[in-house]
Amino acid sequence: MLDVAAIRKDFPMFENNPDLIYFDNGASTLKPQPVIDAVVDFYARHTSNVHRGDYPIARLNDELYDGTRDIFARFLNCSPQEVAFTHNVSASMNEIIYGAAKAFMKPGDVILTTQNEHASNIMPWFKVQRDFGIKVEYIPTDVQGVVSAEDFEKAMHEGVKAVCVAQQTNVLAAVQPIKEMARIAHEHGALMIVDGAQSVPHMKTDVKDLDIDFLGFSGHKMCGPGGTGVLWGRYELLEKIDPMIYGGDMNARFYADGKMLLQEPPMKFEYGTPNIEGVIGLGAAAEYLMKIGMDNIHAYEKELGDYFRGRMKEIDTITLYNPDSTAGVVTFNVKDVFAQDTANFLATKGIAVRSGNHCAKILDGIIGTNSTVRASLYFYNTFEEVDRFVEAVKEVTLENAVSIFF
Ligand SMILES: Cc1ncc(COP(=O)(O)O)c(C=O)c1O
């Protein structure tokens, strides 16, 4: 069990906002002091660019920035040379999808995904469908967005060259059987690509054990600074794919006749000056999470999530869209009340949640609505906060929710 009271002391947001119940962790998480210190230290003590300077603070930043690859090598069980830093998971998925489609797919080849996906994991596929003639097909899911290995196997066919899904989806927190899917995808000669935005912050991720080919995730959803992301890929695949954006630092040489030599991976994916302080802070975030233990975080969030779902089931005006989720995410609507009105009402009680379609705009094909309220927890949330949340939700009625505007 986690010592959540001690953990909360690491997050100044709690001291500075004593009445806030922050249940919007799926959107972005709070930052612990070691992450804040890493970023502030960079600004106050050792600001410089990276990979360019020969003076001591520039060398220190090279060590800290590139050293963050070693931290993620431990975090993901991979080689540091397989870890490229991006600006967010959207950038990571765009690089991976463009690169994989260009290098490994031809017109008419199929990519399998689900109708659960966030815009950042499906729009890049629509783009390569438009530009390269790749075909997007969907794996059926159950009403809570979960793919079964059997349905997945049935959806596979000779034309499928890539499978790309979120390990944990962003609205329903459907956790997909990635290891099983990777095995089946590989048996059919297809790549297994994973959007880890909502899974990597909440569970142990071992890319070797999952046996996947590419993974993307965002730093700001795992206690790290904004504007940071990770692109992981098997080294031999990273060598074969072309980066989407060209510029400084990622090239080894270029010539007047247009010939370009790129750096080896992962550097060829890091164009221009990176978010140096962000990446250093992200390293501090990964160390912080590993110190608590990803398995401990996962177990605590499951317990808290189960308790939360149990309590929400007590309220008969609630439609719960993911009653069987194993994650710390509760997605619901209150009868007759528009999701955003519920969120606004909860805000009057100091509660932060997200409402709307959550950038998953074709999920309505699965749940029949494109507007829900999502309460998403992290390891620093408490049972007491859940109780306060449930009491607030009990007060949500059409009249109460609308009356806050008048
Ligand atoms: C599953 C999933 N993929 C992609 C994204 C996009 O994340 P970002 O805005 O950090 O690029 C999100 C954000 O909520 C997400 O939940």
The ligand as a Gaussian input file, in Angstrom:
#p B3LYP/6-31G(d) Opt

LIG

0 1
 C       -4.557000       7.791000     -25.561000
 C       -4.077000       9.167000     -25.881000
 N       -3.350000       9.362000     -26.988000
 C       -2.879000      10.572000     -27.317000
 C       -3.126000      11.691000     -26.543000
 C       -2.549000      13.019000     -26.928000
 O       -1.700000      13.474000     -25.926000
 P       -0.831000      14.811000     -26.095000
 O       -1.823000      15.925000     -26.161000
 O        0.018000      14.844000     -24.876000
 O       -0.049000      14.662000     -27.357000
 C       -3.889000      11.543000     -25.396000
 C       -4.220000      12.720000     -24.569000
 O       -5.121000      12.748000     -23.798000
 C       -4.366000      10.249000     -25.055000
 O       -5.086000      10.069000     -23.947000

